[in-house]
Amino acid sequence: MKYDIPSYSDYRRWGHTRFTSFVLSKSSLWWFTSAVIVGVLIGLLFVAIPAYAFTVTNDEGGYTAAYHRNIKALAKKGERIVIDGPCYSACTLVFTYIPLSRICVTPRAVFGFHRFRYENRNGHISDDPAATNAAFSHYPKPVRDYINSRGGVGALPAPGFLYLRGEQTGLKRC
């Protein structure tokens, strides 16, 4: 008995194609599924893991030169800043270099503001109005409004602090 080999037109007429569909074997299916799962997990890692954040938990301030240097380094790295406790005095210089969009506060955040001062060669401490005004100009608007409602920059205490809770600053919550 002789079999005729069907032509392409015969396959089309019968609703078949000349090419068979790709069928996955069990091992191919396992590798394909594994690759999909690994890809999804890697994608979730990039979405779920936030960028590293520098957290302030209890910072009472100090010499401004060191703060300028450290905060500039954090800004250059693109760090997020989490204020999770007291941030007094020179710590508030965070507003000078870090964009407000990268700073967030927790319910425990408290800021302490005062006039900036410097110590001269004789050990005498004096107010530094230029530094105070420069820092003030970088504070978020709600902070500037709060300070102005209490008498403005000139009325800031020194020594001592004008305290402001984190949620009063207008910064986003962490």
TAVEN-V239245 format. One record per residue. N is the residue number from 1. RES is the residue in three letters. OMEGA is omega in radians with two decimals (none if undefined). BURIAL is 1 if it has 16 or more other C-alpha atoms within 10 Angstrom, else 0. Layout:
# TAVEN-V239245
n-><N;N>
res-><RES;RES>
omega-><OMEGA;OMEGA>
burial-><BURIAL;BURIAL>
This chain:
# TAVEN-V239245
n-><1;2;3;4;5;6;7;8;9;10;11;12;13;14;15;16;17;18;19;20;21;22;23;24;25;26;27;28;29;30;31;32;33;34;35;36;37;38;39;40;41;42;43;44;45;46;47;48;49;50;51;52;53;54;55;56;57;58;59;60;61;62;63;64;65;66;67;68;69;70;71;72;73;74;75;76;77;78;79;80;81;82;83;84;85;86;87;88;89;90;91;92;93;94;95;96;97;98;99;100;101;102;103;104;105;106;107;108;109;110;111;112;113;114;115;116;117;118;119;120;121;122;123;124;125;126;127;128;129;130;131;132;133;134;135;136;137;138;139;140;141;142;143;144;145;146;147;148;149;150;151;152;153;154;155;156;157;158;159;160;161;162;163;164;165;166;167;168;169;170;171;172;173;174>
res-><MET;LYS;TYR;ASP;ILE;PRO;SER;TYR;SER;ASP;TYR;ARG;ARG;TRP;GLY;HIS;THR;ARG;PHE;THR;SER;PHE;VAL;LEU;SER;LYS;SER;SER;LEU;TRP;TRP;PHE;THR;SER;ALA;VAL;ILE;VAL;GLY;VAL;LEU;ILE;GLY;LEU;LEU;PHE;VAL;ALA;ILE;PRO;ALA;TYR;ALA;PHE;THR;VAL;THR;ASN;ASP;GLU;GLY;GLY;TYR;THR;ALA;ALA;TYR;HIS;ARG;ASN;ILE;LYS;ALA;LEU;ALA;LYS;LYS;GLY;GLU;ARG;ILE;VAL;ILE;ASP;GLY;PRO;CYS;TYR;SER;ALA;CYS;THR;LEU;VAL;PHE;THR;TYR;ILE;PRO;LEU;SER;ARG;ILE;CYS;VAL;THR;PRO;ARG;ALA;VAL;PHE;GLY;PHE;HIS;ARG;PHE;ARG;TYR;GLU;ASN;ARG;ASN;GLY;HIS;ILE;SER;ASP;ASP;PRO;ALA;ALA;THR;ASN;ALA;ALA;PHE;SER;HIS;TYR;PRO;LYS;PRO;VAL;ARG;ASP;TYR;ILE;ASN;SER;ARG;GLY;GLY;VAL;GLY;ALA;LEU;PRO;ALA;PRO;GLY;PHE;LEU;TYR;LEU;ARG;GLY;GLU;GLN;THR;GLY;LEU;LYS;ARG;CYS>
omega-><-3.09;3.11;3.04;3.08;-3.10;3.09;3.13;-3.14;3.08;3.12;-3.12;-3.13;-3.13;3.13;3.11;3.00;-3.14;-3.08;3.13;3.10;-3.13;3.12;3.13;3.01;-3.13;-3.12;3.09;3.12;3.12;3.14;3.12;3.14;3.13;3.14;3.12;-3.13;3.12;3.12;3.12;3.14;3.10;3.09;3.11;3.11;-3.12;3.13;-2.98;-3.08;3.13;3.06;3.14;3.13;3.04;-3.07;3.05;-3.10;-3.13;-3.06;-3.09;3.08;-3.10;-3.13;-3.02;-3.11;3.13;-3.14;3.09;-3.10;-3.08;-3.11;3.05;3.13;3.10;3.14;-3.12;3.12;-3.11;-3.09;2.93;3.14;3.08;3.07;-3.04;-3.12;-3.13;3.05;-3.01;2.95;-3.07;3.09;-3.12;3.06;3.06;3.13;-3.08;-3.00;-3.07;3.08;-3.09;3.13;3.14;3.10;3.05;-3.09;3.02;3.11;-3.14;-3.07;3.06;3.10;3.09;-3.09;3.01;3.08;3.08;-3.12;3.06;3.13;-3.13;-3.08;-3.13;-3.13;3.13;-3.13;-3.14;3.05;3.09;-3.07;-3.13;3.13;3.13;3.13;3.13;3.12;-3.12;-3.10;-3.14;-3.13;3.06;-3.08;3.11;3.11;3.12;3.12;3.14;3.13;3.11;3.12;3.12;3.08;3.08;-3.07;-3.12;-3.13;3.09;-3.12;2.99;0.00;-3.10;-3.06;2.87;-3.02;3.13;3.13;-3.08;-3.10;3.12;-3.06;-3.08;3.10;-3.13;3.07;3.10;none>
burial-><0;0;0;0;0;0;0;0;0;0;0;0;0;0;0;0;0;0;0;0;0;0;0;0;0;0;0;0;0;0;0;0;0;0;0;0;0;0;0;0;0;0;0;0;0;0;0;0;0;0;0;0;0;0;1;1;0;0;1;0;1;0;0;1;0;0;1;1;0;0;1;1;0;1;1;0;0;0;1;1;1;1;1;1;1;1;1;1;1;1;1;1;1;1;1;1;0;1;0;1;0;0;1;1;1;1;0;0;1;1;1;1;1;1;1;1;1;0;0;0;0;0;0;0;0;0;0;0;0;0;0;1;0;0;1;1;0;1;1;0;0;0;1;1;0;0;1;0;0;0;0;0;1;0;0;1;0;0;0;0;0;1;0;1;1;1;1;0;1;0;1;0;0;0>
